[in-house]
Amino acid sequence: MNPIDRFLHHFDPHPAWANALRTGLCATLLVAILLLWEDFPMIYGANRFVDTPLLALKQDFPAIVLGPFTQHLALVIYAASCIAVLMGYWRRTALALLLILHQLIFTGNTLFAYGFDYLAASALYYAFLIPANPVSSWHSPLLRVVQLHLCAVYAVGGINKAFGAGWWDGTALWKAVIQPGYPGISISIMEQLPGACWVLGGWLVVVIELTYPILIWRSAARKRFLWLIMSLHAAIGLLMGLYLFSALMIALNIAAFHYPYLPLAKQCIPSILPMVKPLRAQTLSSETPAETSEADTNTPQNA
C-alpha cells in the first residue's frame, strides 16, 4: 500500500476532534467579536477613521464597505452564527455565514488583518468541510490536512527565526515583549530580567518551532510536546497580550493532536453521546440447568 494513502486514509480518529475544533474556534471568535463590538464601526463601519480614498492611494481596497445599518447587521449575524455553532444548531449554515463574513470584513481589510484573522479563516474552512456523518471516511484526510497545516506554520516560523540573528542573541524576543502597545505584563518587571533569560528564551522559541513538525508525530513525546507548545502560547498571551491568537493556537493544537489520539472512553466533548454499555456475554459452560434463580424455584404451582 502507498505510504501516502496509508497516512491520509487509514487513520481512524475519533469524531470528537471535529467538535473540539468547532467549539474552540467559535468560542474564540465570539469573544473576539464581543471585544470589538464598540470599536467595530470606527474600524470597519461607515464612520471608520481610515477613509476609502486614502486606501485607494495605497491600492488597498476593502472587500466590502459597510453602511450604518449593515455594520450592525453584520455584527449580529457574526455573533449569532458563533452561538449557533456552539449550541449545535444549523452548524453548516452558521459556519458558511461565518466564513463569508470573516473573509469580507476581517481578512478583506488587509490594513487591519494580522495572523489571527488568517489562521481563523483557515480554521473556518476546515470546520465547514467537516463531514456531518461522524463515521465518514473523510475525517481522516481532513484531519491530516489540519495537522500538516499546523506543522507548516511552526516550521516556517522556526526557519524564519533561525535565519535571523535577533532570535539567537535575545534581541528579537526582547523587542517583542518590551515594545509598547501590548497589554501584557508590566514592562518595568520584564526590564529586570538578565540578558541570559532573553537569549535562552529566544533559543527555546526557535527550537520548539523547528522540532514541532517532528516530535508532535511521536506518540511517546506528543503529550509532553503539546503541553510545551500550549505553555509557549500561554506565555505569548500573558507577555504580549495576544490572548485571542494564543487561544486559537491552543484550540487548534488540542483539536488536531490531542482528541484524535485519545481512547474512546476518555473523550469528554459534551455533544458526543455516552457509550452504551455492552451486554455481558453469556458463557454456557459456566451455567448448568441446576443453577436456577430463586425467583424460578419459588414459582407458584397450580393445584
Secondary structure, 3 states (H helix, E strand, C coil): CCHHHHHHHCCCCCCHHHHHHHHHHHHHHHHHHHHCCCCHHHHCCCCCCCCHHHHHHCCCCCCCCCCHHHHHHHHHHHHHHHHHHHHCCCHHHHHHHHHHHHHHHHHCCCCCCCHHHHHHHHHHHHHHHCCCCCCCCCHHHHHHHHHHHHHHHHHHHHHHHHCCHHHCCCHHHHHHHHCCCCCCCCHHHHCCCCHHHHHHHHHHHHHHHHHHHHHCCCHHHHHHHHHHHHHHHHHHHHHHCCHHHHHHHHHHHHHHHCHHHCCHHHCCCCCCCCCCCCCCCCCHHHCCCCCCCHHHHCCCCCC
